[in-house]
Amino acid sequence: MTDLCASSAQTKLSPEVIAALASAMHSVDFADGEAVFRERDPSDQLYVVRDGRLDLIQTDQVIHSVGPGDRVGGLARTTHRSGPR
């Protein structure tokens, strides 16, 4: 939940929305190099990066990298922070 609160500061989510999201969240670990999702997969999951780095790859090239506090997937398109890493 701490990760969600920290990343939600940029999107100005209400405490009620944060609490609702946090109650629906669970932790998932991925191995180095493991695909979290692939291009054209249904966008029905929202991932908040807790630690490490996630590379967004298109046509075998890294097009963007995200790290702790960043969001990818489902709702990230409407709430994603853009900018250099």
C-alpha positions, 0 to 999 in steps of 0.5 A: 500500500505504501507504494500505491500511496507514493505513486498516487500522489502524482495522480491526486487519488482520493484516500477512498480510491486508494483504499479501494485499490489497495484492498484489491491488490496483491504482490506478484514477483517476476524473475529477471527477463520474465515477460509481465505482459506482451504487446496486444495482451488484454489490458486488464491488469495494473502493475505498480513497480515496487522495486527493480526495473521493467523494460517496455520492449517493442520489436526487440528494442527497449522503448521505455524503462520504468522503476519503483513507483511507476505504473504500467498496464491497464489504467496506466495509460490514463495515469502514467507519469511521463518523463526521463528516468 
